[in-house]
Amino acid sequence: MDIASKQKQIRNSAIYIIAVVANNLISLIALPIFTRILSKEDYGIFALAEVYGLFVSGLANFGMIISYNRNFFKYYNDRNDTAKLLYSTLLFTSTIFLLLFSLT
C-alpha cells in the first residue's frame, strides 16, 4: 500500500467515525429532552416503539445489505448490472418492509 492509499483510508474512516459519533451524540442529547417532556409511561412506549422499529427493520432487510456489499464489486465495472443489483435489493427490502408494516 502506498502512502496516498493509506491517507485515503484514514480520511474515509474518519468520515465514517464522525457520522457514527454524531448519531450517538444526538441520541444522548435527546434523552434528557424526551424524559423531561414525556411521562415515564409515555417514554416507555416510545422506547418500545423504537426497539420494535429496529427489530422490524432488521427482519425486513434479510441481510441484503451484506449481500449487496459482497456482490457490488462483482458488478462494479458494469453500470447496468450495478443498477440492477441496487434496485433488486431495494425492491425486495421494500416489499418485505411493507408486508411487515401491514401486519403491524
Number of C-alpha atoms within 10 A of each C-alpha: 5 6 8 9 10 11 11 11 12 12 12 12 12 12 11 11 12 12 12 11 11 11 11 12 12 10 11 11 10 12 12 11 10 14 13 11 10 13 11 12 9 13 16 13 12 14 12 12 12 11 12 12 13 12 11 15 16 13 14 20 18 13 11 16 14 11 12 17 11 10 13 16 11 12 14 12 10 10 10 11 14 18 14 12 16 15 12 14 17 16 11 15 20 14 14 18 18 13 12 14 13 8 7 7
